[in-house]
Amino acid sequence: MSKPHAFQLAYTIKPHKKIHESQADAARYHMRHHMGWTPHETIQTTLLGHIPLASGTNEQKRNEARNVMRKQIKEAFKTLEVDHLISFTGSLMVNDLEDAIEVEIP
């Protein structure tokens, strides 16, 4: 049985090459406006939301949170057709789970 946990995701999206900056911008815009998460009022690359996690140990929940977040973001980038042009690095803080969770999408 899963339970929603509040999260804060701080992230950076970089193009692999300078000519792909517009695709990186499109991905950033999509993250802020179309993922169903709330942008932080004053920090452009920080999002707030909820993530459902199954019961288990904190380590199991941390792995699940990383996997769920990676999957959602990767799917969005594939839909935008920018997945092969940009990289994503994020720091995910999940309520009740200590320490930041690193999320990377090469």
C-alpha positions, -999 to 999 in steps of 0.1 A, spaced: 0 0 0 15 33 -10 13 66 9 20 101 -5 51 118 7 58 155 2 90 162 -17 112 191 -28 133 187 -60 161 211 -68 175 204 -103 197 215 -132 191 207 -168 221 212 -192 223 207 -229 250 183 -241 260 209 -267 255 246 -267 233 244 -299 208 224 -278 201 252 -253 166 258 -267 158 221 -260 171 225 -225 149 256 -220 119 236 -233 126 208 -208 129 234 -179 96 250 -189 80 216 -191 93 207 -156 78 239 -141 45 239 -159 35 204 -170 47 178 -145 19 185 -120 44 198 -94 44 233 -79 73 256 -87 89 273 -57 79 310 -56 113 324 -58 137 296 -69 132 288 -106 146 253 -105 129 239 -73 97 220 -75 73 209 -47 49 180 -48 39 146 -35 52 111 -45 35 78 -36 59 54 -19 52 18 -7 58 7 28 93 -5 36 126 5 51 138 40 45 164 27 21 137 9 1 116 41 0 147 62 -10 153 38 -39 117 38 -49 116 77 -48 147 79 -70 133 54 -95 98 69 -96 112 104 -101 137 93 -128 110 74 -147 86 104 -147 112 128 -159 127 105 -185 92 99 -199 86 136 -202 120 142 -219 113 114 -244 79 129 -252 96 162 -258 122 144 -279 151 160 -259 162 130 -239 193 125 -260 202 162 -261 202 172 -224 212 159 -190 194 162 -157 209 164 -122 186 168 -91 186 167 -54 154 152 -40 143 157 -4 114 135 6 94 140 38 104 114 65 134 102 45 167 117 58 194 130 35 190 142 -1 186 116 -28 206 122 -59 187 119 -92 207 118 -125 196 113 -160 225 113 -185 
